[in-house]
Amino acid sequence: MRANLICGILLSVCLSFSWISGSSQEYLSYSPKRLKALGDNALEIGDTYSARDYYKAYCDKKKDDGNVLFLLAECYRASREYISAATYYDKAFKTDKSNLLALYHYGEMLKIYGYYDDAKKCFLQFKQKYRGGDDIDYKHLVALQIVACDSAKVLLEKNPNAEFYRLNTSINKHSVEFSPMYLNDSTLLYASLRTDTALYVIKNHSDSEMPYRHFYVAKKRGGSWQYGNEWLEGDFNVENCNTGNGVFSPDKKKFYFSKCEQNWRYKSICKIYVSYYNRGWSEPQALPESINKKKVTNTQPTIGLDSKTGAEVLYFVSDRPGGKGGMDIWYSVYSPKNNKWTESKNCGNKINTTADEVTPFYSVADRMLYFSSNGHGGLGELDVYKTSGEMAKWLEIENLGVPINSGFDDLYYSSNALNTEGFFTSNRQSDKNASTCCDDIFAFKYVDRISIGLKGKVYLLPNKIVDSVLHENIESLPTEMSEDSVQYIEGTVVSLFWYDEKEQTKYFVASDTTDSTGSYFFDLTAGKKYVLQYESSKFTPPERDVSTVGFTYSDTLQLEDVGIDYLPRERFVIKNIYYEFDKAQLTFQAKRTIKHSLVTILNEFPQIVVEIGSHTDSKGNENYNLKLSQKRAESVVNYLIECGIEPERLRAKGYGESMPIAPNETEDGDDNPEGRSKNRRTEFRVIGTLKQYFEIIYEE
C-alpha cells in the first residue's frame, strides 16, 4: 500500500496533478461504515485529499481502528501535513503495536522536524521487531535512517556558503511551482498552476473546468525575479493537459518536457516529448517506447553528453518494472547515425534505492548529476544529492547539506553554467504556522566559492623520420622547427578526468582544444584529484596528475609545457601521385610515392585516422569528375590496406573540381595548364585518433 501511495504523492507533487475546489463537510452525518467505504474508494483512484477527509470523519467516530488511523496518517503525509501525519501514525501504533510501519513513519515525521534522538529510538525499535514481507526493503532503509540520525548534526553544519531566498508571490502561488530552469541569466522558465486558492480533486468533474499546470517565465528586474507571462514560444502549453519539467539540449536546438494525463484508473501517466528548433519550434512529438514505456510514468528529463561520442544522453524518472523500487532514474543514449534512442537502462545502485529518486539535473560543464532522494538517509524527506559520472558509472553520492536541504522536501535543483547560483523547490516552512502542502521556488547563490583554474601549453616533439618524409614527398608543410625552437600546437585535444582512488577509475569531466599559442584551460573543483590526458599520435597518450585536495583559496595552476608526438590537422598534398588519363588506377610511380610517404607516416603515428582526398581540374562534367575523384581516393585507400594499414584508420573522399587551389583558366579565359596540374592532386589530413578516450573524432 505505501509504495503505491508514495509514488502517487511524488507524482502529484512533482509531476503536476490538477486539483479543483470541493467541500468535505456534507458527509459528517454519514455512518462510520459508509465513511470508510468512501475513503477506500477515494484512495483507490488516487484522491488522497477526499480520502483524508472521509477517514478523519470516520476516526472521529471510531477512535480505535488502527488500520484506518494508519491510512489517515498516510493521507496526511500525502497532503504534506506532517504534524497531523505524525499524530495519527503515533495513534495507529499505540492502537495496534503490530503495525510497525506506523512506528517507522512516525520516526520519519519526527526526523522532518529535527527530533533526531526521538526518531532514532523509533527506528531502533522498528529494526528490532521488523521481520520483512513488504515491497520496500525497510531493513535497508531503517539502517540508513539510523545512520542519518547520527550524522544529521554533521549535515546541519555542512554549509556550502550559500545564500537563499523564496521567490516572491508574483511567482510562488498557493499551489506547487516546479522545474525552475534558466533560459538565460535574466529569464527563468518554470511550471505552475498559478492559483491563489487551495485546490483538491473532485472526481467526475468536467475537464473543461479543471485547471492545468503550464510553463511560465519570470524576469529578473533590479535584482528581483518577477512573474513575466505564459511561455508561448512553442506549442508546449496544451489545454486539458499538465505540462512541465522542461530542459534544453546543450546546443539549444531541442526542447524536452513532460505531459501528464490521467488514465481510466485515475492514475497520472506522464510521457516525455521533444520539439526541434528550425526558425521556430516544431510540433512536439512523444519519444519512442524505448523511453516512454507504456502503462508507467516517464518524466523529468535532463540531458547530458556521452563523454566518448558526444551523443545526447537522456536521464529521466520512471516507475517502470526492473528498477530498484519506487521512482528510479534511468537513461537512454541517442544515436545520430541511426536516429534512434537506445533501450533505457537503470542508473544503478549508487543512485537508485528501494525508495524514490526524482528530479535529476545534469550539469554538462562539470559532468555532475544532481537529484533528490528519500532513500539515502538525509535530513528528512527528499534531500538533494550530487555525484559525478555518466550513465551507470558514478562516484559516491554526496548530500548538499544546508541550506539547500532541510527536513522537508527539497528537489528540482538546477544551476547556471558556472554553478555559482540557481534554483530549487521546497515545501519548507517560512515560519511555524506556514503550510507545508506545496513547493515554492527558492533562488540560491554560492558565496565566496573557491575558484581553481588550470592552464598549460602543448608543444610538438621533433620527429626526424617524419620531418624527412614530409620534406621529400609532401607539400603544404607546417611551420619548420629548428632544434633550438619550440613549436606550440594548435588544435590538439586535452582531456580532463576525475580520478577515484578507491576504485582506481578515471571519470571524464571535460575537454579543451589548444589555441594558436598551444594553450588550454580548465575550471577545477576543490578537494579533487585529476588526470590530464593529451591527444597523441603514438600508442600511449601522455598524462599528468593534478590535485586540488587541501585548497582553501582561489588560484590558477600553471602546468609545465607538455611535448607530444603529433601530426597537425591540416591538408598535406602528396607529390607525384599520377593516374592514367581518365583512369582511377594508381601508376607504379604513384604506389612508390605512397609507400615512401603515407605508409611511413601512418606506421610512425599508429593512432591517427586520415582522410584521403582526391581532386580534379574543371575539365569535363562536374558530376563525372566527382565520381572519378571518389574512385581515385578509394584506389589510394585500397593500396594502403594492401600495405598493412588498418581499414578503420582510412577514409576516402572525392571532391571533384569543387576545391581548386589554383585558377584553371587565366584572367583572359585561356587554359591554365599549370593551375590545372595543381588542382589534379591527392591530399591527406588527420581527422581523428584511435584508442583514446574519445576513440575516433571525425570532422564533418
Disulfide bonds with the S-S distance in Angstrom:
Cys260-Cys270 2.07
Cys437-Cys438 2.49
